[in-house]
Amino acid sequence: MNQRAFKSLWSLTVASTKMYFRNRTALFFTLFLPLAFVGIFGLLNQSGASKLTLDVTNNSKTQLGTAVLKSIKGVDAFRVKEVPQSEGATELNKGKVDLQVVIPEDFGRVGFGPGGRLQASQLKTFYNKAKPQNGQTANLILGQVVAGFNAELSKTPQVVSISSEGVQTNNLGTIDFLLPGILAMSIMQLGIFSVAFAFVSLKSTGALRRIKATPTHPINFVIAQGITRLIVGVMQVGLLTFLGIWLLGFHLLGNIFEFMLVASLGTIVFLAFGFTVAGWAKDENSAAPIANIFTFPMLFLSGVFFPRDGFPDWLRHITDFFPLTYLADALRSIANEGAHLTQLGPELLGLSVWGIVMFAVAVRVFRWE
């Protein structure tokens, strides 16, 4: 690119950015609507009461272990899920459960300790030391269950007891899952809707045709529009992340630069979707349905607002390949687990493939009038 072309591109980018920030409607949907989503869900999370969540691992094959597990599942205040011990530890670390319960392998086997006294079978529980309230509440309820269980079993010395331990975790909460998903959603909306409607409007009024007739190279105009949205996208992610950390206790465990880099890649990918819609749609009336064909399934099936763990296997495998899934998972891995770019190979590859494919389609279908 020669100096003259660069100056032309720079001037177009500056003008495009000024025009975007003068558009109050665009700014509302780009910045304030996602912020409202974060605030509403953050407040609901702080005020809403729910059952205590327990991950239980039954390593015992004895009748006593099975009976204790059945009793725990029968408590109305508990939401119980049976998982492997390593998965339970991971979910406790991510703040997804209040208490991890482990029924050891030797649980329920008769044994005698020092002095010939009958040893109690011991449950092991782990709670989040950073948020001990729910875990300790669950422990108290579990203690009552165990006490009742002992009384039912026999009048002899205690046969079941609890050993509880606080675990140092990353102190993650609902907002830590939710905010990366909302950021991914906002990037998708910015990339698709802002480009699609802007270019369809320019095309239907003949502005694009007139631009093509000027000395300004049309490709420079398109690139300038894309750079403007990339700048807005980075600002959007930076602002929402800062407010999430400051106001809602969002934890960003990973590198902020890598976080912003993934967000930028996601913006570029969804800009390709936006240019595809702009080229395909004939007018503004057809742009919205076409854009929704892309965005609507991803909005509800890519794990933006809730985990995809509850999906049937066939549906989860399909949604694994959605571009919004790749973006949301990558942002969550950096924020919640401190992952680096080198650990995000599948997500970055998936986003890159989608970007290449959609830009190829956009070039094929884009029309200036």
N, C-alpha and C positions, 0 to 999 in steps of 0.2 A: 504494500500500500504506500503510494507516494505521499508527500507532505500535503499536497492540495486535497487529496482524497481524505486524509486523516482530519484535516481542518473542517472539511465538509461534514464528516461523520460526527466530530465533536460538537459542532454547532447544532446539528440536528438532534443530538442526544440531549444537550442542554435545553433546547427549545421544547423537546418532547417531555422532559422532566418537569419543566415549569408548567406546561399545559396540564400535566397529570395532577400536580399538587394544587392547581387552581380549581380542579373539579371536585367539589365538596362531596358529591354523591360517591364518586370513586374512592375518596379518602375514607368515607364512613364505612363502606363495605370492606375496604382493605385493612384498616387499622382498628376502628372502634367496634365493629361487629365481632371479630374474633376475641377482642378484649372483653366484651360483654359475655361471651360464651365462657371464657376462663373464669370470670368473676362469679357468674351464676353457679357454675358447677363447683367452684371452690367453696362458696357459701353453703350450697346444699350438702357438700361433703362434711363441712364442719358442724352443721346443725342436725343432720339426719341420723337417727338411731337405727341400728340393725343388729342382727344376731351376731354372736361371737363366732368367729371362724376358726376351725380346728383342722389341722392336717394330721391324720393318724396313720402310723405305720405299725402293722401287726407282724412282728418277726417271730412270734410264738405260734406253735402248731397245737397248743394244748387247749383243752376244753375251757379252762379258766380264762385264757387269753381271748378266746372267741366270745365268752360270756361278758367279759368286761367291755369289749368293743361294742357289743350289742347294747349294753347299758349306756355307754357314752352317746351312741347314735340316738338313743331314746330321749335325750334331754332336749326339750323344746328351745332352750336358749342357745343351743349350739347348731352351727351349720358345719357338718362333718364331711370330710373328703378323705378317702383312703389313698395314700400315695406312697411311693418308695421313700426311704429316709432321706436320700440325697435331694430329692425334689422338694420334700417338706422343708429342709434346711434352706434351699434356694428361695422358696416362696416366703419364708419367715424373713430372710434377709431383704427381700424386695418389699416387705410390708404388706403382703397380700393376705397373711393369716395372723391371728392374734396369739395362737398357741400351737406349738408342735408337740405331739404326743407320740412317744415310742414305747411299744410293748416289746420288751427284750425277748431274745430267743429262749432264755431259760425261765421265762415267766410261767408260773403255775406248777413248776416242778418242786416237789417236797424236798426240803433241805434243812439241816440243823447247823446253827452257828456255834460260837463259843459257849461253853457251859451246857451244851445239849439243848439249847432253846430253839424252837421252830423259827426259821427265818421267813420274813414276809416277802412275797413277790412284789417287786418294785416297778411301778410305772415311771418313765422318765419324761419330763416335760421341759420345754424350752420356750422362753418368751423374749420379746424385744426389750433390752435394757433401756433403750432410748424412749420407748413408749410402754412402760410397764403396766399401766392401768388395766387395759383390756386383758392382757395376759394373766395378771394376778387375779382379776375377777374370774376368768375362766378356770384358773387353778382352784379358787375357793369352791366354785360349783362342782368341779371335778372331785375335790376332796369330800364333798357331801355325797356324791355318787359312790365313791369308794367306801365311805363309812357305812352307807346303806347296804352296799354289796357285802361287806364283812358281816354285818348283822344277819343278813339272809343266809350266808353260807354256814355259819356256825356260831356257837357261843364260846368258842375257844379263842386263843390269842389271835391277834390281827394277822390275816393272811395276805392282804394286799395293802401296799403303801405307795406314796408318791415321792419321787425325788425331782425337785424343780431347780432349774438353772437359768439365769439370765444370760442372753447371748448378745454380744456386740454386733449390731447390724448397721446397715446404711440409713436406717430411719426413714425409709421411703413410705409415702402415703399415696392416696388416690390421685392427688394433683400431679404426682410424679409420673403416673401412667397417663393421665389425661392431657397434660400440656403438650407433650411431643405429638400426640395425635391431632390436637387442635391446630398446632403449627403446620403439620403436614396437610391438613384439610385447607387451611388458609392459603398455603402455597399452591395447592391444586386450583382453588377458586380464582386466585390471582392470575395464574398462568392461563387458565382456559377462558374464563368469562371476560376478563379485562381485555384480552387480545381479540377474542371472537367478536364481541359486540363493537369494539372500537373500529376494527377493520371492516366489518360488515356495514357499519354506518358510513364509513368513508367510501366504501365501494358502491353502496346504493345511491349516494349523493353525487357520485362521479368525481369525488376528490382524488381518489387513487389514480384515476385515468389522467387527471390534470397534472398530478405530481410526476407521473411517468413522462409527460410532455415537457417538463422543465429540465434545465441542465443538471439538476440534482439526480444522482444515480438512484433508481428505485430500491436497489438492494441496500444502499446506505440508509434509506428511510426505514426499511424493515428492521435492519440491525439496530438502529437508534431506538426504535420502539421496544425491541427486545431488551436492550441495555437498561432502558428506563424501568421496565418491569423488574429486571434483576435487581436494580438498586432499591426499588420499593420493597421487593421481597426480602432482601437482606435487612433493611430497616425494620420491616414488620417483625421478622423473627427476633432481631436484637431487642426491640422494644418489649415484645410480649415475654421474652425470656427474662429480661431485667425485672419487669413488673411481677412476674411469677415468683422469682427469687425474693424480691423485696416484700411483697404483700401476702403471698400465699405459701411461702416456705418451700418452694420448688428446689430440688437438689440437682445440681448439674455436676455429676461426679467426673465427667470426662473433660476433654480439652475444648474450650469454647471455639477455638479456631477451626477444629475439625467438625464441630457441631454446625458452624456457619457454612463450612465448605460443603457438607452434605445437603444443607438447606439450599445452597446455591445450585448444586447439581439438580436437586428436585425441581427448582424453579425453571431451569433450562428445559428439563424433560417436559414439564407441563406447558411451557410456552409452545413446544412442538405440537401438543394437543390443541392448543388455542389457535395456532396458524392452520391446522388441519380443519378445524371447525369453521374458521373464517373463510377458507377456500371452498369448503363444501357448501356452506349456507348461501342461499341466494339473497336473502334479506333478513332483517332483524327478527321477523316473526318465526322464521325457520331456525335461527341460530340457537334460541333457548332450548327447544326440544332436542336438537342434535347435541348440544353441550351436556344436557341432562342424561343423555344416553351414556356418555362417558362417566359423568360424576356420580350419578345417583347410586348405581350398584357399589362403587368403591366407597362411598360415604358410609354405608351401613355394613359392608362386608370386609373392610380392610382393618378393622380393629381400632378405629379412631376413638370411639366413645366407650367401648367395652372389649375385653379380650376375646379372641377367636377360639379359645379353648373349648367353649361349649358347642361349637359347630360340629355337625357330622363330619366324619373323616373325609368324605368325598368333597364336601364343600370347602373344608379347610385347605385341602390340597389345591383346589382351583384358585382360591383367594391368595394362596402363597405367591402367585405369579402376578398379582395386580401391582401396578406401579406405585399406588398409594400405600400398599402393604410394605413394599420394599422401603419406601421413604419413612413411614412411621416406625417400622422396626429398627431402621438404622439410627434414627434420632433417639429412640428409647434406649438402644444399646449404649450409645455414647453417654446419654444423660443418666441412666439408671445403673449401668454396670461399669462405666468408665472405659468402655471399649475404644480401641484406636482404629484408624482406617484400615490397617493391615488385617484386622479381625472381622471386617465387614465385606469380605470378598463377594459372597452371594448377593447381598443387597446392592452394592455398587455396580456389580456386573449386570444385575437385573435392570437397574435404572438406566445404565448406559445403553443396553440393548433396546429398551423402550424408546429412549431418546433418538437413537439412530434410525429406528424403524419409523417413528412418527415424523421425524424431519423429512425422511424420504417420501412418506405419504403426503406431507404438507407441500413439498416441492411439486409433487405430481398433480395435486388437486387445486393448488392456489391460482386464483384468477384476479386480475387487476380491475375487472369490471363485470 
